[in-house]
Amino acid sequence: MPLVPPAPPVPPKIPTGRELYDAIMGHIEPELTTDAAKTLDDKYKNETPEQRVVRTKRYDLAFERYEEAYREYIATLDAQVTRYRRAAFAHTESRDRDAEKGVLGRIGTFFQQAAA
């Protein structure tokens, strides 16, 4: 019986867009996560124009940091998917090659017996 190589690793988990955004932004500026952003108008209804400028700059910086973290995440995910794809192909090729060897062996045995 042919030895089947171990199954490929589990595919990387790919979060939804909202999950990804909230996970990244939650570490950078929690006020800008999707749920928290809904409360900002109420939270800052009494802020001065100067305070608003400061907050806007903080948010701009947060979005810049988010974009950088997002690019890094996508690069990491791409590498994980590439590794998974290679492992999955190698596993499938090995399994198919073993199955083909079994079929070819049976055919060879058939012809040897027929020739005898």
C-alpha positions in Angstrom: 0.0 0.0 0.0 1.5 3.4 -1.0 2.5 5.8 1.7 0.5 9.0 1.5 2.4 12.1 2.5 0.8 14.3 5.2 -2.0 16.6 4.1 -1.0 20.1 3.3 -1.3 22.7 6.0 -4.7 24.3 6.7 -5.2 27.3 4.3 -4.6 30.7 5.9 -7.7 32.3 7.4 -8.7 35.3 5.4 -10.8 37.7 7.5 -13.6 39.8 6.1 -12.7 43.4 5.1 -14.4 44.8 8.3 -12.6 42.2 10.5 -9.3 43.1 9.0 -9.8 46.9 9.2 -11.0 46.7 12.8 -8.1 44.4 13.8 -5.5 46.7 12.3 -7.1 50.0 13.2 -7.9 48.8 16.7 -4.2 48.7 17.4 -3.6 52.1 15.8 -6.5 54.4 16.7 -9.4 52.6 18.4 -11.8 55.5 17.8 -11.6 54.7 14.1 -12.8 51.1 14.3 -16.2 50.6 12.6 -18.3 50.5 15.8 -16.4 53.3 17.6 -16.6 55.6 14.6 -20.4 55.6 14.8 -20.1 57.4 18.2 -17.6 60.2 17.2 -20.2 62.9 16.3 -21.8 62.5 19.7 -18.4 62.2 21.5 -17.0 65.3 20.0 -20.1 67.5 19.6 -18.6 70.2 21.8 -15.0 70.3 20.6 -13.5 73.6 19.5 -12.3 74.1 15.9 -8.7 73.9 17.2 -9.4 70.6 18.9 -11.0 69.3 15.7 -7.8 70.2 13.7 -5.7 68.3 16.2 -8.0 65.3 16.1 -8.1 65.4 12.3 -4.3 65.3 12.1 -4.2 62.4 14.5 -6.7 60.6 12.3 -4.7 61.3 9.2 -1.6 59.8 10.8 -3.7 56.8 11.9 -4.8 56.2 8.3 -1.3 56.4 7.1 -0.1 53.9 9.7 -3.1 51.7 8.8 -2.2 51.7 5.1 1.4 50.6 6.0 0.1 47.9 8.3 -2.4 46.7 5.6 0.4 46.5 3.0 2.5 44.4 5.4 -0.5 42.1 6.2 -1.2 41.6 2.5 2.4 40.7 1.8 2.4 38.2 4.6 -0.9 36.7 3.5 0.4 36.4 -0.1 3.4 34.5 1.2 1.2 32.2 3.3 -1.1 31.5 0.3 1.9 30.8 -1.9 3.3 28.3 0.6 -0.1 26.7 1.0 -0.6 26.4 -2.8 2.8 24.8 -3.2 2.2 22.3 -0.4 -1.2 21.5 -1.7 0.1 20.9 -5.3 3.0 18.8 -4.0 0.6 16.7 -1.9 -1.8 16.2 -4.8 1.0 15.3 -7.2 2.5 12.8 -4.8 -0.9 11.2 -4.2 -1.6 11.0 -7.9 1.8 9.6 -8.7 1.3 6.9 -6.1 -2.1 6.0 -7.6 -0.6 5.9 -11.1 2.2 3.6 -9.9 -0.4 1.2 -8.5 -2.3 1.2 -11.8 0.8 0.8 -13.8 2.0 -2.1 -11.6 -1.4 -3.9 -12.0 -1.1 -3.4 -15.8 2.4 -4.7 -15.8 1.4 -7.7 -13.8 -1.5 -8.4 -16.1 0.8 -8.4 -19.2 3.4 -10.6 -17.4 0.7 -13.1 -16.5 -0.8 -13.0 -20.0 2.7 -13.6 -21.5 3.4 -16.6 -19.3 
